Amino acid sequence: MTKKVVAWDFDGVLNKLPKPFELFMRHLGTKPFEKGWFKTLEGIFIREIIGRLPFILDDEIFKKIDWNNDNYVITGRLQRHEEIAYTLNKFPFVKFYMRNSVSVTESQYKIRINKKIKSELYVEDRLRVIRKLRENGINVKDVRKWTKE
């Protein structure tokens, strides 16, 4: 059996966010939330609020992961959030990728790393990121659709 290379987002996929945060994050960057004060709110929200929430690993997702594949984690969180790697250390992920700079957008970073590892599938929750990855030839699944398969 040939191993697949599968990559996973952290927040909203492996890490379950409380419902109001999940809905807010999912729709940030989509119309009508693309411009104006929502752009500023997005940066503050991600930096100051999401980064302070406790981790709640999503058991439903972890039960569905095929651990025979080469599984990676690619998160838009900055490397200073190294506790993600510690939290997931008990699972056989090949590698954890975290952005090292805010000068690269979350989407740009995820595109670059998915191409680098030659992922066959990336599982994501944010609609804007899903759209950007697809535009750049990355096979990406919306986590809500993936869990129903």
Protein Blocks (a to p, Z undefined) as FASTA:
>chain_A
ZZddddddfehplpccdfklmmmmmmgoiafklgcjllmmmmmmmmmmmmmpccdddfkl
mmmpcfkbccddddfbdfklmmmmmmmmmpccfbdcddfbfkbcfklmmmmmmmmnopab
dcdfbfklmmmmmmnopacddfklmmmZZ
